[in-house]
Amino acid sequence: MDRWNCDHGGITALALDAGVKNSLAIGFADGTVQIRDRTRLDSARRESQAGRRSAVLALSFDQGLLTAVLADHSAAAWRAAELGAPTKTYGP
């Protein structure tokens, strides 16, 4: 699982596992980790030609906005509320 560090609004880390479908892990300052549905990331990554997908090169989180920079140099963004309810929660 690749990891990008961030520090805003109690979120301390994001991790995107390309090998596991629908796996977006968000780590919070209170020690919990939520695994959220990545469906919107997948659909936004579709390339316009031949339905191919473009790899995510980087993720950032700032003021409630998650931005993914894609291999085709485009970008996609989601408000934290658009990511959906957590599918699993780990931690204290």
N, C-alpha and C positions, 0 to 999 in steps of 0.2 A: 504494500500500500504506500503510495507516494504521499508526502505530507507537505503542506504549506503552512507556515506559522502566521498567525495574525493575532491582533489584540484589540478588540473593539466590542463594546457592549456585552462583556462577559464571555465572548467567544475567544478561545485561545488557540485553536488549531482546526484546520480543515484537512480532510484526507479523502481522496478519490481513488477507489480501487477499480482499475480498468478491467480486472479479471473477474469481478463479481457484479453481475447486473444489478442495477438499482441500489448501488452502495455509495452513499455520500455520508461520511462520518463527520460530525461536528462536535468538537470538544469544548466544554464550558468551564469557566473559572471555578465552579463549585465541584469539579472533578467528575461530572457526568459526561457521558458521550452518547449522542443520539445518532442512530443510523437512519438516514432518511431516504425516501424514494428519489431515484435519480432520473426518472422518466423524462422530466422536462429537459434535463441536460442532454439526454440522448436525442430527443427530438430536435433540439436546437442545434445539435452538432451535425445534422444531416447536411451534406453538401448538395448544392443545387443540381449538379450533374450526376447522373447514373445512380443516385440514391446512396452514394458512398458516405461514410462518416469521417469526420476530421478529428484527430486526436486533440485532447485538451493539453495545452502546454503549460498553463499556469492558472491558478485561481487566486482571487483576492477578495477580501471582505472589508467594506468600508461603509459606515453609517447605514447598516442594514441592507446593503446591496452586495450580492455575490456576483462577481464577474469572472467569466472564463475566457481566456485567450486561446484561440484554436489554431491548429497547425496551418490552416489556410489563411491565417492572419486576420480573420474576422473575430468578432467578440460577441458574446451573448451575456445577458445580465438578468438577474432575478432578484426581486425583493425577498427578504427573509421569509415573509409571510406566504410567498408563492411556492415555497419549497414543500409545503404540505406538512401534515402531522408526522411525528416520528414513528417509524415502524418498530423500532427497538430502542430501549434506553438502558444504558449500563452505568453503574456508579453507585455512590452512597445514597 
